[in-house]
């Protein structure tokens, strides 16, 4: 394949310029190197540059180390269509993320991986290329560069995207609902990254995995001597999330008698460590998520109405994958590229028949199931084009409960599935019927992707 494209590399380290020039010259027609950013504008005047690889820090230092962002802005003012890939050290990743928001196509971290660097430049060049630009712009909109959130192009997800951009910058409590595997945690991280608290931590708590006896200690902390193993004072998740975001995943699994304690902490914006009487103020942004119907749980006396009012100032729901069929193939291609790179099988494609087969599946496990399905096909297939025959769907994936089970695993899956359907996802009642602990049930649900 003939080499195409002109790449401009700007870095004040001459050794880096030499190494990058040698690497990129094997793939691109012309590679121009500059040791100072002051010549960028004049170079863009005299050369038809397709991609700029721009270091983020130079010896001069404009705006307290943000010189790369300054020159990114200057390049975009001169020609908004030129893709800019930022070249950054690990310590400057936060600046690079900011650069993405300000128009950069991608960023590559030093010391770089040759494959990653070439891939990023090629992707940026494709954005510049008229015949490939539309396709790659589509892929760029599909996934957030920061959180990994898959937006897709379905009307439902585009509407959700617009809503999130509006509410993320506020401190309003947000409740995310949606089936397992739809990406609730990814959405929570995206909200945090779009918020004014993005420089602080997002602390995640899996409410279904916390035992009842440790609930207060995990969330509110404890002081030394509060119980047998409390050898030192310990801050809880609320304190750890101060000035940042607290994400309570699977909040619908929280037992009713513990919900009042959570409500008190949220209302008072303060926690009392186990063994203490002193309130500790906390400043958090609360995001909660559940795969259950909270309004129905309130009606059935399983969830406190006053707690629901507190956590869902804004309620957003992620639609299941089967209701956004137009997103299945684009998401499959993203996973195909991801696992193709991981397993050393680049340039994999889906046949028309494979695409049709994927679109026909109910995807009860949603995006998580789709990702696992693509990974399995990539591992097994020896062809560069995956066909329909490369995708095998078990009765579980087709949503069929087997009448004649042949293994203990199938029997266990069926028993849990039937109990969950009977009790509409109430894990306490499911665990009681099956005679196992909630923690054991939770582990099996994850294992079987229920």
Secondary structure, DSSP 4 states (H G I P E B T S, - for coil): -----EEEEE-S-HHHHHHHHHHHTTTSSEEEEESSGGGHHHHHHHS--SEEEEES--SS-STTT-HHHHHHHHHHHH-TTSEEEEEEEGGGHHHHHHHHHTT-SEEEEESPPHHHHHHHHHHHHHHHSHHHHHHHHHHHHHB-TTT--B--SSHHHHHHHHHHHHHTTS---EEEE--TTS-HHHHHHHHHHHSTTTTS-EEEEETTTS-GGGHHHHHHEE-TTSSTT--S-EE-HHHHTTTSEEEEETGGGS-HHHHHHHHHHHHHTEEE-BT---EEE---EEEEEESS-HHHHHHTTSS-HHHHHHH-SEEEEPPPGGG-GGGHHHHHHHHHHHHHHHTT--S-EE-HHHHHHHHHS--TTHHHHHHHHHHHHHHH--SSEE-GGG----TTTTT---SS--SHHHHHHHHHHHHHHHTTT-HHHHHHHHTS-HHHHHHHHHHHT-
